[in-house]
């Protein structure tokens, strides 16, 4: 009752101002609580958890390896429930049969006949070749050789190379390449083949007859 009389004792403008301020404070508090709902006190929940004890798995069984047999002889064992008797099978030493040579009634005569056919003279002449020193004269080159060094070799500033070809000149002057000797570059194999294709010689002769000549032919190839 005294508080009410105290409020009434304030002037009316002051009383209205206090009421307005109090309402504003209440409104601000309500808005603040709506904006920050997380300000409510947090609660912790505790649950009981049962932990099972850890068990160590047993170690793996040791690997069994077959023990080496001391006797390589095959054995067959038959066991019975009553006496436990066993039967062993072992090898036996058996003599090998003797090999008897065939008998020939007359040792000086035999039905076996072996014939050796020697090649004829014409066959030998076809396969035989002669060196340059065995010919009547050296064969002469009749064609022009246009083979050049490959660009890969010329790029190394190599202007000329000497290659040696193992060739056979046939009776008609055709050249056959038998091989190459100490080529410094593998690209020169195609050059050697081109030289052989372009080359044609006079027919080599021996005692006035056409023969084959075989020799090493040195050739200078330019870039």
MDTraj code that builds the backbone (N, CA, C; nanometers):
import mdtraj as md
import numpy as np

residues = "UNK UNK UNK UNK UNK UNK UNK UNK UNK UNK UNK UNK UNK UNK UNK UNK UNK UNK UNK UNK UNK UNK UNK UNK UNK UNK UNK UNK UNK UNK UNK UNK UNK UNK UNK UNK UNK UNK UNK UNK UNK UNK UNK UNK UNK UNK UNK UNK UNK UNK UNK UNK UNK UNK UNK UNK UNK UNK UNK UNK UNK UNK UNK UNK UNK UNK UNK UNK UNK UNK UNK UNK UNK UNK UNK UNK UNK UNK UNK UNK UNK UNK UNK UNK UNK UNK UNK UNK UNK UNK UNK UNK UNK UNK UNK UNK UNK UNK UNK UNK UNK UNK UNK UNK UNK UNK UNK UNK UNK UNK UNK UNK UNK UNK UNK UNK UNK UNK UNK UNK UNK UNK UNK UNK UNK UNK UNK UNK UNK UNK UNK UNK UNK UNK UNK UNK UNK UNK UNK UNK UNK UNK UNK UNK UNK UNK UNK UNK UNK UNK UNK UNK UNK UNK UNK UNK UNK UNK UNK UNK UNK UNK UNK UNK UNK UNK UNK UNK UNK UNK UNK UNK UNK UNK UNK UNK UNK UNK UNK UNK UNK UNK UNK UNK UNK UNK UNK UNK UNK UNK UNK UNK UNK UNK UNK UNK UNK UNK UNK UNK UNK UNK UNK UNK UNK UNK UNK UNK UNK UNK UNK UNK UNK UNK UNK UNK UNK UNK UNK UNK UNK UNK UNK".split()
xyz = np.array([
    [0.0853, -0.1197, 0.0000],
    [0.0000, 0.0000, 0.0000],
    [0.0878, 0.1233, 0.0000],
    [0.1995, 0.1121, 0.0715],
    [0.2903, 0.2246, 0.0758],
    [0.3595, 0.2423, -0.0581],
    [0.3918, 0.1291, -0.1289],
    [0.4543, 0.1395, -0.2611],
    [0.3624, 0.2072, -0.3591],
    [0.2329, 0.1727, -0.3531],
    [0.1363, 0.2343, -0.4437],
    [0.1283, 0.3827, -0.4173],
    [0.1280, 0.4214, -0.2907],
    [0.1222, 0.5626, -0.2594],
    [0.2485, 0.6322, -0.3044],
    [0.3654, 0.5535, -0.2991],
    [0.4910, 0.6134, -0.3414],
    [0.4898, 0.6432, -0.4890],
    [0.4370, 0.5452, -0.5746],
    [0.4271, 0.5682, -0.7186],
    [0.3344, 0.6838, -0.7496],
    [0.2244, 0.6954, -0.6734],
    [0.1291, 0.8032, -0.7010],
    [0.1886, 0.9381, -0.6637],
    [0.2912, 0.9347, -0.5730],
    [0.3495, 1.0615, -0.5334],
    [0.4374, 1.1205, -0.6422],
    [0.4851, 1.0309, -0.7440],
    [0.5648, 1.0815, -0.8555],
    [0.4789, 1.1665, -0.9450],
    [0.5373, 1.2624, -1.0098],
    [0.4590, 1.3391, -1.1091],
    [0.4143, 1.2466, -1.2219],
    [0.3107, 1.2826, -1.2862],
    [0.2533, 1.1959, -1.3902],
    [0.3467, 1.1794, -1.5072],
    [0.4159, 1.2785, -1.5563],
    [0.5092, 1.2562, -1.6682],
    [0.6198, 1.1596, -1.6310],
    [0.6726, 1.1699, -1.5106],
    [0.7805, 1.0793, -1.4679],
    [0.7293, 0.9384, -1.4579],
    [0.6070, 0.9229, -1.4078],
    [0.5484, 0.7891, -1.3939],
    [0.5289, 0.7248, -1.5298],
    [0.4824, 0.8014, -1.6236],
    [0.4626, 0.7445, -1.7592],
    [0.5973, 0.7038, -1.8223],
    [0.6985, 0.7829, -1.7970],
    [0.8316, 0.7507, -1.8529],
    [0.8845, 0.6215, -1.7945],
    [0.8676, 0.6017, -1.6649],
    [0.9158, 0.4781, -1.6020],
    [0.8420, 0.3568, -1.6548],
    [0.7122, 0.3712, -1.6736],
    [0.6336, 0.2583, -1.7284],
    [0.6796, 0.2246, -1.8687],
    [0.7059, 0.3260, -1.9493],
    [0.7503, 0.3009, -2.0883],
    [0.8870, 0.2324, -2.0898],
    [0.9773, 0.2789, -2.0061],
    [1.1112, 0.2168, -2.0009],
    [1.1014, 0.0720, -1.9566],
    [1.0149, 0.0452, -1.8581],
    [1.0007, -0.0939, -1.8117],
    [0.9470, -0.1839, -1.9208],
    [0.8505, -0.1384, -2.0007],
    [0.7953, -0.2195, -2.1097],
    [0.9008, -0.2445, -2.2170],
    [0.9819, -0.1414, -2.2453],
    [1.0879, -0.1609, -2.3460],
    [1.1888, -0.2657, -2.3001],
    [1.2226, -0.2609, -2.1720],
    [1.3188, -0.3600, -2.1201],
    [1.2622, -0.4996, -2.1320],
    [1.1343, -0.5175, -2.1018],
    [1.0707, -0.6500, -2.1118],
    [1.0699, -0.6984, -2.2567],
    [1.0370, -0.6067, -2.3509],
    [1.0320, -0.6459, -2.4934],
    [1.1705, -0.6872, -2.5425],
    [1.2730, -0.6099, -2.5024],
    [1.4107, -0.6434, -2.5457],
    [1.4517, -0.7794, -2.4927],
    [1.4170, -0.8086, -2.3683],
    [1.4531, -0.9399, -2.3111],
    [1.3826, -1.0530, -2.3839],
    [1.2568, -1.0325, -2.4181],
    [1.1824, -1.1379, -2.4905],
    [1.2438, -1.1622, -2.6275],
    [1.2776, -1.0563, -2.7009],
    [1.3388, -1.0728, -2.8339],
    [1.4755, -1.1402, -2.8239],
    [1.5500, -1.1042, -2.7223],
    [1.6825, -1.1652, -2.7058],
    [1.6715, -1.3145, -2.6799],
    [1.5732, -1.3545, -2.6045],
    [1.5543, -1.4976, -2.5772],
    [1.5100, -1.5728, -2.7015],
    [1.4321, -1.5100, -2.7891],
    [1.3897, -1.5763, -2.9130],
    [1.5057, -1.5917, -3.0098],
    [1.5955, -1.4920, -3.0156],
    [1.7080, -1.5007, -3.1091],
    [1.8129, -1.6028, -3.0641],
    [1.8360, -1.6184, -2.9397],
    [1.9386, -1.7104, -2.8885],
    [1.8739, -1.8202, -2.8060],
    [1.8109, -1.9159, -2.8771],
    [1.7495, -2.0262, -2.8016],
    [1.8548, -2.1190, -2.7432],
    [1.9807, -2.1113, -2.7953],
    [2.0842, -2.2034, -2.7468],
    [2.1372, -2.1637, -2.6098],
    [2.0938, -2.0478, -2.5612],
    [2.1416, -2.0054, -2.4305],
    [2.0821, -2.0866, -2.3178],
    [1.9887, -2.1728, -2.3548],
    [1.9283, -2.2570, -2.2522],
    [2.0338, -2.3497, -2.1953],
    [2.0294, -2.3854, -2.0744],
    [2.1322, -2.4723, -2.0132],
    [2.1353, -2.6077, -2.0805],
    [2.2589, -2.6542, -2.1133],
    [2.2772, -2.7832, -2.1788],
    [2.2728, -2.8936, -2.0752],
    [2.2237, -3.0075, -2.1224],
    [2.2144, -3.1246, -2.0349],
    [2.3017, -3.2336, -2.0917],
    [2.3770, -3.3011, -2.0112],
    [2.4631, -3.4121, -2.0506],
    [2.3959, -3.5420, -2.0145],
    [2.3982, -3.6359, -2.1149],
    [2.3391, -3.7682, -2.0934],
    [2.4527, -3.8688, -2.0857],
    [2.4564, -3.9459, -1.9873],
    [2.5588, -4.0479, -1.9672],
    [2.4943, -4.1847, -1.9773],
    [2.5580, -4.2684, -2.0625],
    [2.5084, -4.4050, -2.0810],
    [2.6177, -4.5031, -2.0419],
    [2.5780, -4.6113, -1.9930],
    [2.6725, -4.7160, -1.9526],
    [2.7026, -4.8057, -2.0729],
    [2.8302, -4.8251, -2.1031],
    [2.8738, -4.9072, -2.2173],
    [2.9529, -5.0255, -2.1643],
    [2.9136, -5.1433, -2.2100],
    [2.9855, -5.2649, -2.1708],
    [3.0949, -5.2935, -2.2725],
    [3.2192, -5.3093, -2.2292],
    [3.3337, -5.3389, -2.3160],
    [3.3737, -5.4838, -2.2955],
    [3.3709, -5.5587, -2.4088],
    [3.4082, -5.7000, -2.4009],
    [3.5596, -5.7120, -2.3946],
    [3.6138, -5.8017, -2.3167],
    [3.7607, -5.8179, -2.3099],
    [3.8159, -5.8717, -2.4408],
    [3.9357, -5.8243, -2.4791],
    [4.0010, -5.8696, -2.6021],
    [4.0595, -6.0079, -2.5807],
    [4.0400, -6.0916, -2.6831],
    [4.0941, -6.2284, -2.6778],
    [4.1960, -6.2448, -2.7895],
    [4.3097, -6.3023, -2.7590],
    [4.4155, -6.3261, -2.8584],
    [4.3874, -6.4580, -2.9290],
    [4.3812, -6.4574, -3.0652],
    [4.3536, -6.5839, -3.1356],
    [4.4668, -6.6820, -3.1134],
    [4.4360, -6.8094, -3.1121],
    [4.5417, -6.9106, -3.0924],
    [4.6362, -6.9125, -3.2111],
    [4.7636, -6.9460, -3.1891],
    [4.8603, -6.9517, -3.3015],
    [4.8236, -7.0615, -3.3996],
    [4.8566, -7.0424, -3.5288],
    [4.8242, -7.1457, -3.6290],
    [4.9020, -7.2727, -3.6016],
    [4.8450, -7.3846, -3.6361],
    [4.9152, -7.5121, -3.6135],
    [5.0400, -7.5195, -3.6993],
    [5.1455, -7.5786, -3.6498],
    [5.2697, -7.5910, -3.7307],
    [5.2465, -7.6745, -3.8543],
    [5.3072, -7.6265, -3.9658],
    [5.2913, -7.6984, -4.0924],
    [5.3657, -7.8302, -4.0858],
    [5.2971, -7.9294, -4.1280],
    [5.3556, -8.0644, -4.1265],
    [5.4207, -8.0911, -4.2595],
    [5.5456, -8.1283, -4.2578],
    [5.6191, -8.1629, -4.3785],
    [5.6509, -8.3105, -4.3759],
    [5.6337, -8.3725, -4.4900],
    [5.6628, -8.5164, -4.4935],
    [5.8103, -8.5412, -4.4714],
    [5.8383, -8.6286, -4.3780],
    [5.9782, -8.6633, -4.3500],
    [6.0363, -8.7410, -4.4657],
    [6.1615, -8.7135, -4.5003],
    [6.2230, -8.7849, -4.6132],
    [6.2342, -8.9330, -4.5833],
    [6.2000, -9.0077, -4.6822],
    [6.2065, -9.1533, -4.6682],
    [6.3499, -9.1992, -4.6789],
    [6.3868, -9.2867, -4.5935],
    [6.5224, -9.3385, -4.5943],
    [6.5414, -9.4488, -4.6965],
    [6.4332, -9.5121, -4.7345],
    [6.4434, -9.6227, -4.8293],
    [6.3568, -9.5916, -4.9488],
    [6.4151, -9.5838, -5.0666],
    [6.3408, -9.5548, -5.1884],
    [6.2692, -9.6767, -5.2434],
    [6.2845, -9.7910, -5.1817],
    [6.2213, -9.9127, -5.2314],
    [6.0723, -9.9067, -5.2050],
    [5.9871, -9.9254, -5.3071],
    [5.8421, -9.9230, -5.2842],
    [5.7995, -10.0352, -5.1915],
    [5.7122, -10.0034, -5.0986],
    [5.6634, -10.1007, -5.0020],
    [5.5122, -10.0985, -4.9994],
    [5.4544, -10.2156, -4.9850],
    [5.3097, -10.2310, -4.9719],
    [5.2844, -10.2966, -4.8385],
    [5.2165, -10.2301, -4.7480],
    [5.1926, -10.2798, -4.6128],
    [5.0443, -10.3052, -4.5968],
    [5.0090, -10.4268, -4.5602],
    [4.8712, -10.4655, -4.5329],
    [4.8602, -10.4954, -4.3853],
    [4.7854, -10.4159, -4.3119],
    [4.7719, -10.4354, -4.1673],
    [4.6369, -10.4950, -4.1353],
    [4.6338, -10.5880, -4.0410],
    [4.5088, -10.6497, -3.9942],
    [4.4835, -10.6060, -3.8523],
    [4.3576, -10.6163, -3.8091],
    [4.3212, -10.5726, -3.6745],
    [4.3656, -10.6712, -3.5675],
    [4.3857, -10.7963, -3.6068],
    [4.4145, -10.8979, -3.5048],
    [4.5630, -10.9123, -3.4794],
    [4.6369, -10.9527, -3.5817],
    [4.7778, -10.9836, -3.5597],
    [4.8712, -10.8708, -3.5987],
    [4.8228, -10.7752, -3.6790],
    [4.9099, -10.6658, -3.7207],
    [5.0174, -10.7099, -3.8172],
    [4.9951, -10.8159, -3.8926],
    [5.0947, -10.8633, -3.9883],
    [5.1033, -10.7672, -4.1053],
    [5.2193, -10.7571, -4.1673],
    [5.2413, -10.6687, -4.2806],
    [5.3088, -10.7445, -4.3918],
    [5.2855, -10.6975, -4.5155],
    [5.3418, -10.7588, -4.6356],
    [5.4254, -10.6540, -4.7055],
    [5.5525, -10.6820, -4.7290],
    [5.6434, -10.5914, -4.7961],
    [5.6723, -10.6422, -4.9357],
    [5.6719, -10.5467, -5.0323],
    [5.7063, -10.5783, -5.1703],
    [5.8341, -10.5044, -5.2027],
    [5.9380, -10.5714, -5.2389],
    [6.0669, -10.5108, -5.2704],
    [6.1113, -10.5545, -5.4081],
    [6.2101, -10.4808, -5.4626],
    [6.2597, -10.5127, -5.5959],
    [6.3521, -10.6329, -5.5906],
    [6.3689, -10.6940, -5.7059],
    [6.4561, -10.8109, -5.7184],
    [6.5562, -10.7844, -5.8292],
    [6.6753, -10.8323, -5.8125],
    [6.7794, -10.8205, -5.9136],
    [6.7601, -10.9295, -6.0171],
    [6.7209, -10.8867, -6.1389],
    [6.6974, -10.9816, -6.2479],
    [6.8040, -10.9586, -6.3526],
    [6.8767, -11.0588, -6.3957],
    [6.9802, -11.0396, -6.4986],
    [6.9194, -11.0013, -6.6315],
    [6.9852, -10.9078, -6.7026],
    [6.9380, -10.8649, -6.8330],
    [6.9672, -10.9710, -6.9371],
    [6.8811, -10.9824, -7.0386],
    [6.9079, -11.0816, -7.1441],
    [7.0300, -11.0414, -7.2247],
    [7.1024, -11.1379, -7.2732],
    [7.2225, -11.1138, -7.3528],
    [7.1845, -11.0835, -7.4965],
    [7.2554, -10.9885, -7.5560],
    [7.2322, -10.9518, -7.6955],
    [7.3312, -11.0287, -7.7811],
    [7.2783, -11.1083, -7.8723],
    [7.3615, -11.1928, -7.9572],
    [7.3694, -11.1296, -8.0949],
    [7.4884, -11.1128, -8.1472],
    [7.5065, -11.0549, -8.2797],
    [7.4558, -11.1504, -8.3862],
    [7.3988, -11.0983, -8.4952],
    [7.3505, -11.1877, -8.6027],
    [7.4664, -11.2616, -8.6668],
    [7.4399, -11.3834, -8.7036],
    [7.5422, -11.4683, -8.7646],
    [7.5337, -11.4594, -8.9160],
    [7.6485, -11.4505, -8.9798],
    [7.6580, -11.4476, -9.1256],
    [7.7277, -11.5751, -9.1697],
    [7.6651, -11.6395, -9.2668],
    [7.7203, -11.7679, -9.3116],
    [7.8606, -11.7519, -9.3672],
    [7.8814, -11.6529, -9.4519],
    [8.0134, -11.6292, -9.5094],
    [8.0598, -11.4910, -9.4673],
    [8.1594, -11.4811, -9.3803],
    [8.2011, -11.3476, -9.3350],
    [8.2589, -11.2625, -9.4451],
    [8.3043, -11.3240, -9.5560],
    [8.3628, -11.2468, -9.6655],
    [8.2577, -11.1874, -9.7578],
    [8.1353, -11.2315, -9.7456],
    [8.0282, -11.1829, -9.8311],
    [7.9218, -11.1169, -9.7449],
    [7.8621, -11.0189, -9.7971],
    [7.7561, -10.9483, -9.7254],
    [7.6540, -10.8998, -9.8252],
    [7.5262, -10.8961, -9.7812],
    [7.4191, -10.8480, -9.8682],
    [7.4108, -10.6960, -9.8717],
    [7.4877, -10.6311, -9.7840],
    [7.4835, -10.4856, -9.7816],
    [7.5689, -10.4306, -9.8931],
    [7.5113, -10.3370, -9.9679],
    [7.5823, -10.2728, -10.0781],
    [7.5717, -10.1220, -10.0615],
    [7.6838, -10.0572, -10.0605],
    [7.6888, -9.9118, -10.0465],
    [7.7460, -9.8552, -10.1737],
    [7.6730, -9.7622, -10.2327],
    [7.7171, -9.6998, -10.3571],
    [7.7413, -9.5518, -10.3320],
    [7.8528, -9.5023, -10.3780],
    [7.8862, -9.3606, -10.3702],
    [7.8876, -9.3054, -10.5110],
    [7.7929, -9.2153, -10.5373],
    [7.7835, -9.1537, -10.6692],
    [7.8630, -9.0247, -10.6681],
    [7.9753, -9.0241, -10.7310],
    [8.0569, -8.9033, -10.7389],
    [7.9945, -8.8066, -10.8370],
    [7.9971, -8.6781, -10.8081],
    [7.9399, -8.5811, -10.9016],
    [8.0170, -8.5797, -11.0317],
    [7.9451, -8.5512, -11.1364],
    [8.0060, -8.5470, -11.2685],
    [8.0903, -8.4220, -11.2836],
    [8.1654, -8.4173, -11.3920],
    [8.2526, -8.3022, -11.4171],
    [8.1726, -8.1759, -11.4382],
    [8.0544, -8.1885, -11.5013],
    [7.9715, -8.0705, -11.5245],
    [7.9241, -8.0111, -11.3928],
    [7.8858, -8.0980, -11.2962],
    [7.8385, -8.0473, -11.1676],
    [7.9486, -7.9726, -11.0943],
    [8.0707, -8.0255, -11.0989],
    [8.1827, -7.9577, -11.0336],
    [8.2100, -7.8229, -11.0989],
    [8.1987, -7.8183, -11.2289],
    [8.2231, -7.6925, -11.2993],
    [8.1199, -7.5875, -11.2632],
    [7.9953, -7.6334, -11.2321],
    [7.8907, -7.5374, -11.1992],
    [7.9132, -7.4738, -11.0621],
    [7.9680, -7.5491, -10.9686],
    [7.9828, -7.4960, -10.8336],
    [8.1227, -7.4413, -10.8077],
    [8.2176, -7.4617, -10.8958],
    [8.3548, -7.4191, -10.8706],
    [8.3739, -7.2742, -10.9111],
    [8.4460, -7.2004, -10.8270],
    [8.4792, -7.0611, -10.8569],
    [8.6303, -7.0452, -10.8530],
    [8.6761, -6.9393, -10.9166],
    [8.8199, -6.9141, -10.9269],
    [8.8511, -6.7735, -10.8765],
    [8.9720, -6.7581, -10.8227],
    [9.0172, -6.6273, -10.7800],
    [9.0668, -6.5447, -10.8967],
    [9.0921, -6.4174, -10.8716],
    [9.1351, -6.3284, -10.9794],
    [9.2690, -6.3718, -11.0387],
    [9.3570, -6.4247, -10.9554],
    [9.4874, -6.4648, -11.0060],
    [9.4816, -6.5902, -11.0931],
    [9.3680, -6.6617, -11.0911],
    [9.3535, -6.7826, -11.1711],
    [9.2853, -6.7566, -11.3054],
    [9.2408, -6.6347, -11.3300],
    [9.1686, -6.6021, -11.4530],
    [9.2661, -6.5592, -11.5620],
    [9.2136, -6.5637, -11.6843],
    [9.2951, -6.5173, -11.7972],
    [9.3234, -6.3682, -11.7854],
    [9.2256, -6.2917, -11.7405],
    [9.2417, -6.1480, -11.7190],
    [9.1359, -6.1020, -11.6192],
    [9.1588, -5.9849, -11.5605],
    [9.0634, -5.9327, -11.4631],
    [8.9329, -5.8927, -11.5331],
    [8.8160, -5.9233, -11.4747],
    [8.6896, -5.8756, -11.5321],
    [8.6821, -5.7232, -11.5243],
    [8.6191, -5.6629, -11.6245],
    [8.6040, -5.5171, -11.6295],
    [8.4604, -5.4792, -11.5969],
    [8.4462, -5.3722, -11.5205],
    [8.3143, -5.3219, -11.4844],
    [8.2539, -5.2503, -11.6042],
    [8.1310, -5.2887, -11.6425],
    [8.0665, -5.2332, -11.7612],
    [7.9613, -5.1279, -11.7276],
    [7.9144, -5.1210, -11.6068],
    [7.8051, -5.0300, -11.5695],
    [7.8566, -4.9226, -11.4751],
    [7.7742, -4.8184, -11.4584],
    [7.8083, -4.7081, -11.3689],
    [7.7376, -4.7277, -11.2353],
    [7.8102, -4.7104, -11.1274],
    [7.7554, -4.7261, -10.9929],
    [7.7139, -4.5887, -10.9411],
    [7.5874, -4.5765, -10.9024],
    [7.5338, -4.4481, -10.8529],
    [7.5025, -4.4513, -10.7038],
    [7.5435, -4.5543, -10.6336],
    [7.5136, -4.5639, -10.4900],
    [7.5893, -4.4561, -10.4130],
    [7.5237, -4.3979, -10.3128],
    [7.5820, -4.2925, -10.2309],
    [7.5687, -4.3284, -10.0829],
    [7.6417, -4.2570, -9.9997],
    [7.6308, -4.2764, -9.8554],
    [7.4946, -4.2286, -9.8063],
    [7.4334, -4.2981, -9.7119],
    [7.3057, -4.2519, -9.6568],
    [7.3203, -4.1161, -9.5887],
    [7.2078, -4.0469, -9.5783],
    [7.2091, -3.9126, -9.5182],
    [7.2512, -3.9162, -9.3716],
    [7.2189, -4.0269, -9.2994],
    [7.2594, -4.0345, -9.1592],
    [7.4114, -4.0339, -9.1453],
    [7.4798, -4.0994, -9.2407],
    [7.6262, -4.1020, -9.2346],
    [7.6847, -3.9707, -9.2861],
    [7.6255, -3.9153, -9.3921],
    [7.6748, -3.7885, -9.4458],
    [7.6585, -3.6747, -9.3457],
    [7.5561, -3.6839, -9.2577],
    [7.5361, -3.5792, -9.1576],
    [7.6495, -3.5746, -9.0563],
    [7.7273, -3.6803, -9.0461],
    [7.8420, -3.6833, -8.9557],
    [7.9681, -3.6274, -9.0216],
    [7.9502, -3.5578, -9.1337],
    [8.0606, -3.4944, -9.2080],
    [8.1592, -3.5979, -9.2626],
    [8.1058, -3.7147, -9.3000],
    [8.1869, -3.8187, -9.3635],
    [8.1661, -3.8071, -9.5144],
    [8.2724, -3.7810, -9.5885],
    [8.2618, -3.7583, -9.7326],
    [8.2838, -3.8852, -9.8145],
    [8.3589, -3.9810, -9.7611],
    [8.3877, -4.1019, -9.8388],
    [8.4174, -4.2172, -9.7445],
    [8.3685, -4.3363, -9.7830],
    [8.3946, -4.4572, -9.7066],
    [8.4336, -4.5690, -9.8018],
    [8.5208, -4.6543, -9.7549],
    [8.5626, -4.7704, -9.8332],
    [8.5015, -4.8958, -9.7719],
    [8.4246, -4.9691, -9.8530],
    [8.3635, -5.0931, -9.8068],
    [8.4142, -5.2077, -9.8931],
    [8.4218, -5.3256, -9.8345],
    [8.4717, -5.4442, -9.9040],
    [8.3582, -5.5445, -9.9173],
    [8.3295, -5.5848, -10.0420],
    [8.2192, -5.6758, -10.0713],
    [8.2747, -5.8110, -10.1138],
    [8.2170, -5.9167, -10.0595],
    [8.2505, -6.0530, -10.1010],
    [8.1516, -6.0921, -10.2113],
    [8.2002, -6.1007, -10.3363],
    [8.1096, -6.1193, -10.4500],
    [8.1523, -6.2396, -10.5329],
    [8.0565, -6.2842, -10.6147],
    [8.0798, -6.3864, -10.7178],
    [8.0321, -6.3290, -10.8503],
    [8.1188, -6.3323, -10.9498],
    [8.0799, -6.2915, -11.0855],
    [8.0490, -6.4182, -11.1645],
    [7.9245, -6.4274, -11.2100],
    [7.8826, -6.5458, -11.2852],
    [7.9343, -6.5381, -11.4294],
    [7.9107, -6.6472, -11.5014],
    [7.9616, -6.6549, -11.6386],
    [7.9057, -6.5448, -11.7277],
    [7.7847, -6.4987, -11.7004],
    [7.7245, -6.3932, -11.7822],
    [7.7575, -6.2528, -11.7319],
    [7.8416, -6.2407, -11.6300],
    [7.8803, -6.1100, -11.5786],
    [7.7937, -6.0591, -11.4654],
    [7.6893, -6.1340, -11.4292],
    [7.6024, -6.0916, -11.3187],
    [7.6771, -6.1079, -11.1869],
    [7.6500, -6.0177, -11.0920],
    [7.7210, -6.0154, -10.9645],
    [7.6281, -6.0665, -10.8538],
    [7.6817, -6.1516, -10.7696],
    [7.6090, -6.2060, -10.6540],
    [7.6836, -6.1680, -10.5267],
    [7.6101, -6.1126, -10.4300],
    [7.6706, -6.0708, -10.3033],
    [7.6707, -6.1883, -10.2061],
    [7.7891, -6.2290, -10.1632],
    [7.8021, -6.3371, -10.0658],
    [7.8099, -6.2849, -9.9227],
    [7.8546, -6.1635, -9.9070],
    [7.8641, -6.1069, -9.7729],
    [7.9419, -5.9769, -9.7754],
    [7.9486, -5.9142, -9.6592],
    [8.0227, -5.7894, -9.6432],
    [8.1281, -5.8088, -9.5353],
    [8.2299, -5.7278, -9.5376],
    [8.3424, -5.7430, -9.4456],
    [8.3647, -5.6138, -9.3687],
    [8.3419, -5.6224, -9.2371],
    [8.3736, -5.5121, -9.1451],
    [8.3081, -5.3812, -9.1873],
    [8.1742, -5.3806, -9.1976],
    [8.1038, -5.2560, -9.2280],
    [8.0980, -5.1698, -9.1024],
    [8.1418, -5.0433, -9.1089],
    [8.1416, -4.9595, -8.9886],
    [8.0024, -4.9138, -8.9470],
    [7.9057, -4.9133, -9.0406],
    [7.7700, -4.8690, -9.0104],
    [7.6714, -4.9704, -9.0673],
    [7.5652, -5.0025, -8.9944],
    [7.4668, -5.0980, -9.0472],
    [7.3904, -5.0441, -9.1677],
    [7.3836, -4.9113, -9.1846],
    [7.3136, -4.8551, -9.2998],
    [7.3835, -4.8881, -9.4312],
    [7.5096, -4.9310, -9.4249],
    [7.5842, -4.9603, -9.5473],
    [7.5439, -5.0931, -9.6104],
    [7.4650, -5.1746, -9.5407],
    [7.4203, -5.3018, -9.5992],
    [7.3336, -5.2755, -9.7214],
    [7.2401, -5.1817, -9.7107],
    [7.1556, -5.1488, -9.8257],
    [7.2378, -5.0871, -9.9384],
    [7.3436, -5.0126, -9.9045],
    [7.4309, -4.9560, -10.0078],
    [7.5030, -5.0671, -10.0821],
    [7.5518, -5.1676, -10.0093],
    [7.6200, -5.2800, -10.0735],
    [7.5258, -5.3564, -10.1662],
    [7.4030, -5.3756, -10.1242],
    [7.3061, -5.4463, -10.2092],
    [7.2764, -5.3666, -10.3362],
    [7.2692, -5.2345, -10.3252],
    [7.2442, -5.1521, -10.4434],
    [7.3619, -5.1581, -10.5402],
    [7.4844, -5.1592, -10.4876],
    [7.6023, -5.1685, -10.5744],
    [7.6010, -5.2989, -10.6525],
    [7.5664, -5.4076, -10.5858],
    [7.5642, -5.5385, -10.6522],
    [7.4566, -5.5421, -10.7594],
    [7.3414, -5.4795, -10.7329],
    [7.2351, -5.4784, -10.8342],
    [7.2765, -5.3982, -10.9578],
    [7.3529, -5.2929, -10.9387],
    [7.3916, -5.2078, -11.0517],
    [7.5137, -5.2610, -11.1266],
    [7.5954, -5.3419, -11.0607],
    [7.7227, -5.3839, -11.1215],
    [7.7002, -5.4927, -11.2264],
    [7.7775, -5.4837, -11.3335],
    [7.7814, -5.5860, -11.4395],
    [7.9235, -5.5878, -11.4959],
    [7.9836, -5.7081, -11.4975],
    [8.1219, -5.7241, -11.5410],
    [8.1277, -5.8027, -11.6720],
    [8.2450, -5.7966, -11.7336],
    [8.2705, -5.8875, -11.8457],
    [8.2825, -6.0296, -11.7920],
    [8.2524, -6.1259, -11.8747],
    [8.2525, -6.2657, -11.8308],
    [8.3941, -6.3089, -11.7938],
    [8.4129, -6.3630, -11.6733],
    [8.5459, -6.4123, -11.6371],
    [8.5766, -6.5420, -11.7130],
    [8.7012, -6.5574, -11.7576],
    [8.7411, -6.6762, -11.8348],
    [8.8663, -6.7369, -11.7746],
    [8.8758, -6.8676, -11.7944],
    [8.9948, -6.9431, -11.7530],
    [9.0252, -7.0432, -11.8649],
    [9.1421, -7.0311, -11.9226],
    [9.1815, -7.1129, -12.0378],
    [9.0810, -7.0985, -12.1524],
    [9.0283, -6.9770, -12.1683],
    [8.9370, -6.9494, -12.2772],
    [8.7934, -6.9892, -12.2508],
    [8.7609, -7.0455, -12.1369],
    [8.6241, -7.0868, -12.1052],
    [8.5668, -6.9968, -11.9953],
    [8.4363, -6.9707, -12.0059],
    [8.3699, -6.8864, -11.9065],
    [8.3569, -6.9626, -11.7744],
    [8.3926, -6.8960, -11.6671],
    [8.3864, -6.9562, -11.5338],
    [8.3301, -6.8529, -11.4360],
    [8.3143, -6.8959, -11.3097],
    [8.2730, -6.8055, -11.2026],
    [8.3962, -6.7557, -11.1280],
    [8.3943, -6.6297, -11.0975],
    [8.5049, -6.5694, -11.0232],
    [8.4544, -6.5231, -10.8870],
    [8.5314, -6.5506, -10.7843],
    [8.4945, -6.5131, -10.6468],
    [8.6116, -6.4396, -10.5826],
    [8.5825, -6.3208, -10.5274],
    [8.6890, -6.2422, -10.4668],
    [8.6272, -6.1320, -10.3812],
    [8.7124, -6.0575, -10.3097],
    [8.6708, -5.9418, -10.2306],
    [8.6909, -5.8157, -10.3137],
    [8.5835, -5.7385, -10.3262],
    [8.5830, -5.6208, -10.4131],
    [8.5798, -5.4950, -10.3267],
    [8.6863, -5.4169, -10.3176],
    [8.6838, -5.2908, -10.2424],
    [8.6187, -5.1801, -10.3256],
    [8.5260, -5.1083, -10.2645],
    [8.4517, -5.0030, -10.3339],
    [8.4555, -4.8772, -10.2476],
    [8.4857, -4.7632, -10.3087],
    [8.4808, -4.6333, -10.2419],
    [8.3446, -4.5696, -10.2676],
    [8.2718, -4.5409, -10.1612],
    [8.1383, -4.4814, -10.1711],
    [8.1473, -4.3386, -10.1192],
    [8.0990, -4.2443, -10.1998],
    [8.1039, -4.1029, -10.1631],
    [7.9676, -4.0556, -10.1138],
    [7.9695, -3.9416, -10.0453],
    [7.8455, -3.8841, -9.9918],
    [7.7684, -3.8125, -10.1017],
])
top = md.Topology()
chain = top.add_chain()
for i, resn in enumerate(residues, 1):
    res = top.add_residue(resn, chain, resSeq=i)
    for name in ("N", "CA", "C"):
        top.add_atom(name, md.element.get_by_symbol(name[0]), res)
traj = md.Trajectory(xyz[None], top)
